[in-house]
C-alpha cells in the first residue's frame, strides 16, 4: 500500500504520525525506489535509505534549496534560490555551469523585483530532465549538464513542471494561464483552461489516465480548488469530500499522485486523500503544521 509522506514546517509526517526531522521545515521531498530524499530548512540535502533514519548527504551553501530530483545511485539535482542548479557529486553539491548560461536567462525575473527561483524539477521515462524557473519558463537537458530553454514563454509564469511518468515527450506545466501541455519534449506548448473557474494554476499531478491541477483566481489563493481531467477531456471540479473553496492555493509540491492514490496538503495543515484518481476524497488529517510538500512513496 502506498505511503503518504508530508513535509511540514515542523518535520516529516506520515498522515498524523511523526516520521522524523522534527523541528525542521521540510520544503521538498522526492522518492527514489525504496529511498526518500528531502531538503530541510533550505540548507540541508538529506536521504533516508530504505525507510531507515535520515543522513545529511550535503550542505546547501550560498543559496536556499527549493526542490530535489534524485538521479541514479547517489546522484541528484537540487534547484535553489536565485535560479541556480546544483548536482551532487561525491558527497558535494557543485554548480551546473551551463544552467547559469542558459539562453534567455537575462530575462528571468519575479513580479516583486527579487531574484527568481528554480522551483521544480522532473524527469521523463526516457531520461529527459526539465527545470521550472519562477519566473523564467522551463529549461531542458538530456544529461543534466547541457541545458537549453524550451518553447514556453518566460511570461507564462510556470509554477510546476511535471513529465508524464510513462509517456516520454509528454510534459505538463501548471501556469498562470492554465495547464500547459507539450507532446514534443517542450518544443511547443498548448494551454488548456476548459472547465476551470480560473486560470491561475500552482500544482499538477498525474494518476493513471487522470490529470489533476490546482487553480485559483490569483497568487493570493482567491477561490482555490482542485480539478481532474480524464482521457484528455475537459476539467471537472473535484467536489466530493473537499471544501467548497480552499483558503489558500494548493501549492507547488503539495498535490501528489501514485498507485491510484492522490493526496493534497494545505497551508493550514489539512491532508485530503483520494483512492479513485481524484473522484472522491476524505480528509485524513487536520491541524498539522503548515504543509510544504507531499509525496506518494
Beta strands, then each sheet from edge to edge (+ up, - down):
strand 1: 4-8
strand 2: 11-14
strand 3: 17-18
strand 4: 26-32
strand 5: 35-40
strand 6: 44-48
strand 7: 54-59
strand 8: 65-70
strand 9: 76-80
strand 10: 84-89
strand 11: 92-95
strand 12: 117-123
strand 13: 129-134
strand 14: 137-141
strand 15: 148-149
strand 16: 158-163
strand 17: 171-175
strand 18: 178-182
strand 19: 190-192
strand 20: 200-207
strand 21: 210-216
strand 22: 225-230
strand 23: 236-237
strand 24: 255-258
strand 25: 261-265
strand 26: 271-274
strand 27: 282-285
strand 28: 291-296
sheet 1: 3+ 2- 1+ 28-
sheet 2: 4+ 5- 6+ 7-
sheet 3: 8+ 9- 10+ 11-
sheet 4: 12+ 13- 14+ 15-
sheet 5: 16+ 17- 18+ 19-
sheet 6: 20+ 21- 22+ 23-
sheet 7: 24+ 25- 26+ 27-
end
